[in-house]
Amino acid sequence: MERQAAKYGLPWRKPARFPQNTVLPVRVALLGRDEPWMHPFCRAMAQANFAEDRDISTVETVREVLESLSLPAAAILARVQSPEEKPKLRAQVERARALGIFGAPTLFVDGEMYWGNDRLEDALQAARGRAPGPVG
């Protein structure tokens, strides 16, 4: 990760706690998967973890990140901790297991798995070669 951060000019600080419990931030990301704030939220959580060495497992950190994005933090946190939302993450984990996913990023092109950021270009090249039109 340090090499990738340097490559892309991103700040990097090895987390004191690694791996961290990411259940709460992942539940928020899953809730927002179709919302325009999901990508900024994920970037902000990665920044908190890998540049600021913050404990991203806490409600306080997740709330601060949501508020920094001008999002209704209390409502989002209440929803992701509700009995209706909690099983959704478990279902995604089971789906990932069934597909053989074991890390991130994982991409599939015509049923073939590509894993890891260093394989992203390989996956994109495969997708371009198999797609009927331009992939972008």
DANOR-V63357 format. One record per residue. N is the residue number from 1. RES is the residue in three letters. D_LAST is the distance of its C-alpha to the last C-alpha in whole Angstrom. Layout:
BEGIN
n->[N,N]
res->[RES,RES]
d_last->[D_LAST,D_LAST]
END
This chain:
BEGIN
n->[1,2,3,4,5,6,7,8,9,10,11,12,13,14,15,16,17,18,19,20,21,22,23,24,25,26,27,28,29,30,31,32,33,34,35,36,37,38,39,40,41,42,43,44,45,46,47,48,49,50,51,52,53,54,55,56,57,58,59,60,61,62,63,64,65,66,67,68,69,70,71,72,73,74,75,76,77,78,79,80,81,82,83,84,85,86,87,88,89,90,91,92,93,94,95,96,97,98,99,100,101,102,103,104,105,106,107,108,109,110,111,112,113,114,115,116,117,118,119,120,121,122,123,124,125,126,127,128,129,130,131,132,133,134,135,136]
res->[MET,GLU,ARG,GLN,ALA,ALA,LYS,TYR,GLY,LEU,PRO,TRP,ARG,LYS,PRO,ALA,ARG,PHE,PRO,GLN,ASN,THR,VAL,LEU,PRO,VAL,ARG,VAL,ALA,LEU,LEU,GLY,ARG,ASP,GLU,PRO,TRP,MET,HIS,PRO,PHE,CYS,ARG,ALA,MET,ALA,GLN,ALA,ASN,PHE,ALA,GLU,ASP,ARG,ASP,ILE,SER,THR,VAL,GLU,THR,VAL,ARG,GLU,VAL,LEU,GLU,SER,LEU,SER,LEU,PRO,ALA,ALA,ALA,ILE,LEU,ALA,ARG,VAL,GLN,SER,PRO,GLU,GLU,LYS,PRO,LYS,LEU,ARG,ALA,GLN,VAL,GLU,ARG,ALA,ARG,ALA,LEU,GLY,ILE,PHE,GLY,ALA,PRO,THR,LEU,PHE,VAL,ASP,GLY,GLU,MET,TYR,TRP,GLY,ASN,ASP,ARG,LEU,GLU,ASP,ALA,LEU,GLN,ALA,ALA,ARG,GLY,ARG,ALA,PRO,GLY,PRO,VAL,GLY]
d_last->[25,27,25,22,23,25,22,20,23,23,27,28,32,33,33,37,36,34,33,33,34,30,31,32,28,27,28,27,24,24,26,23,20,20,21,19,22,20,18,21,23,22,21,25,26,25,26,29,29,28,29,32,34,34,35,32,34,37,37,37,34,32,34,34,30,30,32,31,28,30,30,33,33,37,35,32,34,37,34,33,36,37,38,36,33,34,34,30,29,31,30,26,28,30,26,25,28,28,25,26,24,26,24,20,18,18,15,16,14,17,19,19,19,17,19,19,17,18,17,13,12,14,12,9,11,12,10,9,12,13,11,12,10,6,4,0]
END
